[in-house]
């Protein structure tokens, strides 16, 4: 599928993004609800025979929180829509697969950065055969880190949704560099903020 933004000026990106989101089978409210439910599950769950709780008894690294969100958000969507959605099954699947039409499947990115998300350098490369396409719908989550015991638990700070193409990612130039990032225009016009911490 060719990019819906192909040959379109930046001035038109925002309206294209709104059309893409309106066409998606998950509503904006559903997406926010599922993400916040998954986040709350992390902090209300108990682990092991001692019933340890994250944020009270154990304080894990952001990478672990991101990994948990990567599992729990798809699980939440599937649990609420079991006939329509499934989790990643094959190497070329997106993280959250829409069974009736793969064009609506979603790639999920999380970050403890206050506002930015990052991808592997491969995101900036054209997809190859039998590899997951980096073009399509993206759900991005920014969240607060657990730094120390506190009376208040960390929160999700931003939930964004939209469409990204592999050309939106800029990979590190160095051969050893593994990171890719997005431009300011991409954040502004291709990812819509569905939720922001007040």
C-alpha positions as CSV (number, residue, x, y, z in Angstrom):
1,X,0.0,0.0,0.0
2,X,1.4,3.4,-0.9
3,X,1.6,6.1,1.7
4,X,-1.6,8.2,2.1
5,X,0.8,11.2,2.5
6,X,2.6,10.5,-0.8
7,X,3.2,13.8,-2.7
8,X,1.0,15.7,-0.2
9,X,2.4,18.9,1.3
10,X,2.9,19.2,5.0
11,X,-0.1,21.5,5.2
12,X,-2.4,18.6,4.4
13,X,-0.9,16.0,6.7
14,X,-3.1,16.9,9.7
15,X,-6.4,16.4,7.8
16,X,-5.1,13.2,6.2
17,X,-4.2,11.9,9.7
18,X,-7.7,12.7,11.0
19,X,-9.3,10.8,8.1
20,X,-7.1,7.8,8.8
21,X,-8.0,7.8,12.4
22,X,-11.7,8.2,11.7
23,X,-11.5,5.2,9.3
24,X,-9.9,3.0,11.9
25,X,-12.1,0.3,13.6
26,X,-11.0,1.4,17.1
27,X,-12.3,4.7,18.2
28,X,-10.1,7.3,19.9
29,X,-12.0,6.7,23.2
30,X,-11.5,2.9,23.0
31,X,-7.7,3.3,22.4
32,X,-7.3,5.6,25.4
33,X,-9.5,3.3,27.6
34,X,-7.5,0.2,26.7
35,X,-4.1,1.9,27.2
36,X,-5.1,3.3,30.6
37,X,-6.5,-0.1,31.7
38,X,-3.3,-1.8,30.8
39,X,-1.3,0.8,32.7
40,X,-3.5,0.4,35.8
41,X,-3.1,-3.4,35.6
42,X,0.7,-3.0,36.0
43,X,0.3,-1.3,39.3
44,X,-2.6,-3.2,40.8
45,X,-1.2,-6.7,40.0
46,X,0.7,-8.7,42.6
47,X,3.8,-10.8,41.7
48,X,4.9,-14.0,43.3
49,X,4.1,-15.7,46.6
50,X,4.9,-12.5,48.6
51,X,2.5,-10.4,46.5
52,X,5.0,-7.8,45.5
53,X,3.6,-4.7,43.8
54,X,5.4,-2.6,41.2
55,X,5.8,0.9,42.6
56,X,5.4,-0.2,46.2
57,X,7.7,-3.1,46.7
58,X,9.7,-3.3,43.5
59,X,10.9,-0.5,41.3
60,X,11.7,-1.7,37.8
61,X,13.5,-0.1,34.9
62,X,11.5,1.7,32.2
63,X,12.4,-1.1,29.7
64,X,10.5,-3.5,31.8
65,X,7.5,-1.2,32.0
66,X,7.6,-0.8,28.2
67,X,7.8,-4.6,27.8
68,X,4.8,-5.0,30.0
69,X,2.8,-2.4,28.1
70,X,3.8,-4.2,24.9
71,X,2.1,-7.3,26.2
72,X,-0.8,-5.9,28.2
73,X,-2.2,-3.3,25.6
74,X,-2.6,-5.9,22.8
75,X,-4.0,-8.4,25.4
76,X,-6.6,-5.7,26.5
77,X,-7.7,-5.0,23.0
78,X,-8.0,-8.7,22.2
79,X,-9.9,-9.4,25.4
80,X,-12.5,-6.8,24.5
81,X,-12.7,-7.7,20.8
82,X,-11.6,-11.4,20.5
83,X,-13.1,-12.1,17.1
84,X,-11.6,-9.0,15.5
85,X,-8.1,-8.6,17.0
86,X,-5.2,-10.9,17.8
87,X,-1.7,-10.5,19.1
88,X,1.3,-10.8,16.9
89,X,1.6,-14.4,15.6
90,X,4.2,-14.3,12.9
91,X,7.5,-12.5,12.3
92,X,5.8,-10.2,9.7
93,X,2.8,-9.3,11.9
94,X,2.3,-5.9,13.5
95,X,2.1,-5.9,17.3
96,X,-1.7,-5.8,17.2
97,X,-3.4,-7.5,14.3
98,X,-6.8,-6.7,12.9
99,X,-8.0,-10.0,11.6
100,X,-10.6,-8.7,9.0
101,X,-8.1,-6.3,7.3
102,X,-4.4,-6.2,8.0
103,X,-4.2,-2.6,6.8
104,X,-5.7,-1.6,10.2
105,X,-3.2,-3.5,12.3
106,X,-1.1,-1.5,14.7
107,X,2.5,-1.1,15.6
108,X,3.0,-0.2,19.3
109,X,5.9,2.0,20.6
110,X,6.5,3.0,24.2
111,X,9.0,5.4,25.8
112,X,9.8,6.9,29.2
113,X,11.0,10.0,27.5
114,X,8.7,13.0,28.4
115,X,7.5,13.5,24.8
116,X,9.5,11.6,22.2
117,X,9.5,8.0,20.9
118,X,12.3,6.1,19.3
119,X,12.6,3.1,17.0
120,X,15.3,0.7,16.0
121,X,17.4,1.9,13.1
122,X,15.7,-0.7,10.9
123,X,12.5,1.4,11.1
124,X,14.1,3.9,8.8
125,X,14.8,1.2,6.2
126,X,12.4,0.0,3.4
127,X,10.7,-3.3,4.4
128,X,12.1,-6.5,2.9
129,X,10.3,-9.7,2.1
130,X,9.1,-11.7,5.2
131,X,9.8,-8.7,7.5
132,X,7.3,-6.6,9.3
133,X,6.3,-3.5,7.4
134,X,7.2,-0.3,9.2
135,X,4.5,1.6,7.4
136,X,1.0,1.9,8.9
137,X,-0.9,2.7,12.0
138,X,1.1,3.5,15.1
139,X,0.0,3.7,18.8
140,X,2.6,5.5,20.9
141,X,2.8,5.7,24.7
142,X,5.0,8.0,26.8
143,X,5.1,7.3,30.5
144,X,6.7,8.4,33.8
145,X,9.5,6.4,35.3
146,X,9.4,4.9,38.7
147,X,12.2,6.6,40.5
148,X,11.5,6.0,44.2
149,X,8.8,5.2,46.6
150,X,6.1,7.8,46.5
151,X,2.5,8.4,47.6
152,X,1.6,8.8,43.9
153,X,2.2,6.2,41.2
154,X,3.7,7.1,37.8
155,X,1.3,7.9,35.0
156,X,1.0,7.7,31.3
157,X,1.8,11.2,30.0
158,X,0.9,11.0,26.3
159,X,-1.1,8.6,24.1
160,X,-0.8,9.3,20.4
161,X,-2.2,7.5,17.3
162,X,-1.7,8.0,13.6
163,X,0.1,6.7,10.6
164,X,3.8,6.6,10.0
165,X,5.9,5.5,7.0
166,X,9.4,4.1,7.2
167,X,10.5,7.4,5.6
168,X,9.4,9.3,8.7
169,X,12.1,7.7,10.7
170,X,15.7,9.0,10.6
171,X,18.2,6.4,11.5
172,X,21.6,7.0,13.2
173,X,24.3,7.5,10.6
174,X,27.0,5.5,12.4
175,X,27.1,1.9,11.5
176,X,27.0,1.0,15.2
177,X,24.0,3.3,15.9
178,X,20.8,1.5,16.6
179,X,18.3,4.3,17.1
180,X,15.8,6.1,14.9
181,X,13.8,9.2,15.6
182,X,11.0,11.3,14.2
183,X,10.9,14.9,13.0
184,X,9.0,17.7,14.7
185,X,6.5,17.9,11.8
186,X,5.8,14.2,12.2
187,X,4.8,14.5,15.8
188,X,2.7,17.6,15.0
189,X,0.8,16.3,12.0
190,X,1.0,12.5,11.6
191,X,0.5,11.5,15.2
192,X,-2.7,12.8,16.9
193,X,-2.6,13.2,20.7
194,X,-5.5,11.3,22.1
195,X,-4.6,11.7,25.8
196,X,-2.3,14.0,27.7
197,X,-1.7,14.0,31.4
198,X,-3.3,17.0,33.1
